[in-house]
Amino acid sequence: MHIIVNFFRINFLKTILAKPTVVSVIIALFSIFAERNPRKRMIKKALLFILFIAAAGCSRSIVFDETTYFEDLIWNRFNHVVHDFTIEDLSSTYDLKVKFSHTDSYISDHISMNITLYFSGGGMRSRDYDFRLQDSQLKWLGNENNGLYNNEFLVISGVRFPEAGESQIRVENKMTKFNTLGVAAVGVVVEKTKTK
């Protein structure tokens, strides 16, 4: 019993600082009850309370966020960006976003893409999109960071997945040239729709 009590005392802070899981909460609770010093027990209770508040307030809305980088800054028309992701919660609706990063040498004021969402059960949704990259004064709309302009575009809002499991998204370059120069990265974000 003494070894178990010491184990819980030693691992309390590691558990509190780690990603909260059911096991970590159980270890933290045992640690509190194993503590003999009333002052330390009170501190541990306060830390556990903060952990619960932090866990409740943490946004776990992002299901998937992945980016494909083009080291040569060229996005070839036939180089489709394809990502697989898993949907588990069918009671939620989801938003699908595309991230697009480019340099100042990008050749156009927009990017044309075809975005196809393949559901795990075999269904799909596909559509062509044109996203503006410059305003009427020809200034880039994306947030500039280290010479790259980063954009995020909402593609689909409030989509429901008919089945749980692995789904796939494919992003195709639909610009007229074979190679689109100045493209640094294309990414995909799937997140739970935020309730208002």
N, C-alpha and C positions, 0 to 999 in steps of 0.2 A: 504493500500500500504506500509506503514511504517513497518508493521509486516512482510510482504513478503521480503522487502529489508533486514531487520535484519536476517531473516531466511537464506537468501543466504549468507550474510556475515559470519555468525556463522559456516555454514556448508561447507565453501569453502575448508579449509584444510582437513577436513574429506573426502570430495569428491575427492580431488586431490590424497590423499594417498590411497584411496580405489582402488579396481580393476576397471579399466576404463570400463565404459559402456556408452551407448548413453545417458541415464538419467544423469549420473554423469558429462558428458561433458556439457550437457545443463545447469545443475545447476551451473557448474563452469563459463560458459559464462554469465549467468544471474548475478552471483556474481561480475564478472568484471564490467558489465555495471551498477550495483547498487552501486558500490564503488564511493564515492565522492572525496576521497583524491587521487590526481593524482599520488603521489608516490606509494601508496598501489595498485592503479590500474595497474601501470607499473609492480610491483612485481608479481601481480596475472597473468598478461599477460605472463610474463617470465615463471612462474611456469606452466601455461597451455601449453606453447610451449614445455617445457621439458616433460610434460605429453604426448603430441602427439608424440614426438620423441621416448620416452620410449615405448609407446604402439606400435609404428611401428616397433621398434627393438626387441620387446619381441618375443621369440619363442613360438608360440602356436602350435607347431607341434605334441606334445604328446597328443593323444586322450584318451589313457587308460594306466594306470600303477598300477598294483595290485599284491600283493605278498601273498602267503599262507605260514605260518610258522608252523614248526613241533617242538613243545615244547620238545618232547622226543627224537628228532634228529633221527627219524625213518620214512622213507617214504615207506609205505606198497604198494605193487604192485597194490592193488585194491582200493587204496585211490587216485582217479583221481583228479587232480587240474582242476577245472572248473570255468571259469569267463565269465560273460556276459558284453558286451560293446555295445555302440551305435555309428553307423556311420551316419553322416548327410551329409557330403560333398562328392558327387559322382564324382566330377570333379578331385579329387586328387587321387594319388596312395599312398599306405601305406606299411610300413615295419612292420613286426612282429618279435619281439625278445623274447627270453626266458632268465630269470635270474635264476641262480642256485648257492646257497650258501651251503658250506659244511665245516666241521671241518677237522683238520689234521688227524683225525682217520678214514676218509672216506676210504673205502676198495678197491677202483679201480682207474685206471688212466683215466677213462672215465665215462660218463653217457649215457645210452641208453634210449630214450624216443620215444613215438609216440605222434605226435602233430596233432590234428584235428581242422580245422577251419570250423565252420558251419555258412553259410550265412543266412541272415534274410529271403530270399526267398525260402530256402529249400536246396540249393546246399551245397557242402562241398569239402574240400581238406584235405587229410590225408596222412601222411608219417612217416616212422621211421627215427630217427636221432641218430647218435653217436657223442657226443661232447667230445673232448680231454680236460682233466683237468690237465695233467702233461706234461712237456717237456721231451726230451730224457734223461736228467739228473735226472728225477723223481722229479723235482721241480714243485710245484703247479703253475698253470698259472694265477689263479684268484688274484685279489687284496686283500691282507690280511688286515683285520680290526677287532680288538678285538677277535682274534682267529678264525675268519671265513674267508674263501676264497670265494670271490664274483666274479662270472663270468656272462657275458652277451653274448648271442649267437644270431646271425642273422639267422632267420628261413626262412622267405619269404621276398623278396624285390620287391617292385613295384607292389603289388597286387591291383587290382581294385575290388571294391565291386559292384555287379550288382544292388543292391537295398539298399536304405537307411533303417535304422531301427536297431533292436537289433540283434547282431551276438553273437556267442559264440565260445570260444576256450577251448579245453580240452587237458590236458597234462597227459600222462600215463607213469608210471614207467615201462620200458621194461627190467630192469636188471633181471638176472636169479634167484636171491634169492627172497624169499617171502617178506622179510623186508630188505631194504637198509639202513644200519646204517651210521650215520655221516652226514645226510642231514638236514640242518637247514631251508631252504626255497626254494620255487620254485615260480617264478613270471612271469608275462606276460606284455609286453609293446607293444602297438600299436601306431605308430606315422606316420605322413605324411612323405613321402619320401622327403629327402632334395634334392633340385635342385642344380646342380653343375655349 
